[in-house]
Amino acid sequence: MKKTILQNVQALHGVEQQFDPAPVDIVIEGSKIAAIVPGGTAHDGDVLPMSGRLAVPGLVDGHLHSHEHFQKGRFENLPLELWMNYVRTIKPVVLTPRQIYLRTLIGAIEALRTGSTTVVDDLSPGATLDPEVIDAVFQAYEDIGLRAVVGFSMMDRAIVDNYVDVDQIFSKELVTQLRGLPRPDPVALFSLIRRLAANRNPKQSRVGLMVSPSAPHRCTPEFLKHCRALADELDLPAAIHAQETRLQVVTGMAFYGKTMIARLAELGFLKPNTTLIHAVWLNADELKMIADAGATVQHNAWSNLMLGSGSQPVRAVLDAGINVSLGADGCSSTFTCNMLNVMGTAAGLSKIRGDDYNRWLSAAETLKACTVGGANALGLGDRLGALAPGMTADLVLYKLASPSFTPLGDPVRQLVYAERGQAVDASFINGEAVMLNSQLTRVNEASLLREIQMAYEELCPQFDEAEASMGPMRLAMEEVYKRSLQMKLPAGTYQARFSDSAH
């Protein structure tokens, strides 16, 4: 079995990620960290001199949408419910398997260059479930060496029926058209998951699978129950968007007479290894439901800012004893899947909530959410998220002789608040060097970036036409959004947005 020695690194040790300035040798045997010993004392193996590097557990991006990577930079200053019109257009943009492969890789390249070793890709597979499309996504992650957990953004309700009063707001012709749009057959979706699960369980495979119904209001109760049963049967992690926006909270009250999180609890969906994506608008009763179920709340701080969704009460979430993970979300709204940026945003954003500075999120807590928390959310906490003997060798080395870390006061704080990827020097995943000396080892990055740009330029006319066709939908959704602002939130909901009026 191959043995690699990362010689004379400085490291963040164990689950608590304590920094010790004394150099160590990290011994990697196969896919595991075999030992961490005093620097210069390990010799039996391939020695890589790494003096002046800081070893950090690989970051876990708990949520992105690779189907949005080609829409980077196309939108700005739209709330979620208006922005979604341009991501899921009535007229589809048709990509070849090669274009989908390239689209997946641009996010994977950025992830590796910004300290992530694991991504959770909530992929919209399209209405036809083309096996070549699915295979292209998995192949991209296999080829570049990134750890990935792929889910399919699953729903069985027409998107137009995700909102209140649509028959009064939308024209009859538009509602009929929207309800008639093709969407994946639930039976085919479940069959696809069963087929892939045989070889794609993330506990055994670097590129794995999860169950990811899109959101409670986008799925029927029967569909959600089937998703839950499938995840349990196949021992797969699960994730679902929940209460990302104010509109979603009041929609839940209108649809169910309770919030969407209360609805998920009622349906038995909340369990361990289950992530509530975003969960911005919350109350204390919901936090107890989530904590009692052992589910994870995911903080997508940068996305929540870019879409104006609000600031999650993350300290209250932690106080409730809930596991917290972090995610980047899709590049059509966030522009980037840089988890270093997400960490800095999460820690910084916490400081605008309340006057008690002792309750602000620390850099150490944020890093833990992006490593240990992300691993726990996927049921992989026994192997990912920490540098310790016996753990899987997913780690990143940062050059300390860089502006972010010079002078070196506190490496964790400087990692979270200052570093954005310029100091990333090497990345090991499953014990393999997928980046060395700041160069990706498995793919020709420069060639891929050129091809990706060309593929995007070929697709631009399709994107332009699809977006231009959404005018009537946009006007109707603006009315849905305005009406939602007049609907009352449940008592006790943590305020996630500031008022624009003076007091």
C-alpha positions, 0 to 999 in steps of 0.5 A: 500500500502506497505511503506518503509523508507530508513532512514538516507541516504545521497543522490544525489537530483533531476534531477541535482543530487546535493549532500547534506551531510545532512541525509534524509529519502526516503519514498517509497510507492508502486513503487514510491518515496512518499517523501524525508524528513529530516533524522529520521523524517519519521516513518510510514512504514517499517524502514530500517536504512541506515546510511552511504549509498549514494542513487543514481538513478539507472543507465540505461544501454542503450544497451547490447546484452544478446545473447553474454553473453556466449561468454565472454572472447573468443575474443580480438583485433578485429575490429567490422567487423571481430569480428562479424564473430564469434558472428553470425557464419554460423553454429549456436550454439543451446541453450535450453530455460533453457540455454538461461534463464541462459545466460540472468541472468548472465548479469542481475546479473552483472547489479545489482551488478554494480549499474544498475537498467535498461538494454536495451537488443538488442537480436538476437532471431535466425532464427526460432523465437522460442517462448520458447526462447523469453519467457525465456529471458523475464522470466529471467528479471521478476524473478530477478527483473531488469527493462528491455527493450527488442528489437530484432536485426532485419534485412532483408538483408543477412549479406554478403550484408552489405558491398561493392564489396562483389561479387568481394571479396568473392568466388562465393560459399561463397557468395551463401552460405551466401545469403542462410542462414536462417534469421527471416521472417519479417512478423513473426518478426512484428507479434511477436512485435505486440503480445508482445506489448499488455502487454510489453509497458515499460511505463506500464511494468517493463519488456518491449519491443522496436523496434530495427532494427539492422542498416541501411545497414542491412535493406531494406528501406521498412523494416526500414519504417515498423519498424518506423511505428510500433514503432509509432503505438505501442508507443514503443521506437526505437534504431538502430546501426549507424556509429559505425565504419569508414567502416560504414560511407564509406559504407553508401556513397557507397550505398546511396551517403550519410551517414547512418545518412543522410539516416535515416533522409531521411527515416523519422526514426529519431524521439524522443525516438529513439536512435542512438547506438554508432554514433562514426563517425559524422559530424556537418550536421548530428548533426543538423539532429539528434538535429532537430529530437529530437533523442538520441545519445548513447555513448558506450565508453568502447565498442568503445575502445575494438573494436577500433571503435574510440572516439565519439565527445561527447562534440560536440553532447552535444553542438548540444543540443542532448540527450546523453545516455550510453550503455555497449554493448555485453560481447563478445567484452567488457567482462563486462556490468558494467555501472560504468566502462562505465561512467569512460571510457566515462569521461576519454576518452573525455580528449584525444580530443582537448587541451581545458580542459574546453570541457572535459566531467565532472563526473556530465555530465557522470552520468546524461547521464547514468541516466536522459539521458538513461531514456529520450532515452526510453521516461521514463524521467518523471519517471526514472533517478532522486531521487525526490517525484513522481519518480519511486523508482529505486535507488541504495545505496552505502556504503560510508565506502569503499575504493572508497568513503574514504575519501569523497571529491566529491561523484559524481566524486568518483562514476564515476572515482573510484567505480566499484561495490564493494560498492553496498549495496542495490538496489530498483526497482519499489519500491522493494528491489531486493538487500539488504545487498549486497545479491540478494533477488529474486534468489539464486545467488551462485547456478545460477553461478554454473549452468551458468558455467556448461551450458557454459562448455557444450556449449564450443564444439559448440562454438569452432566448430562454430568459427573454421568454419569461416576461409573463411569468416574471410579472405574475411572480412579482405579484405573488411576492408583493402579496406575500409581504402582507401575510403575517409570520407565525409568532416568535419567528426570528427576524431575518431581514432589516426593515427599510424604514426609519424608526 
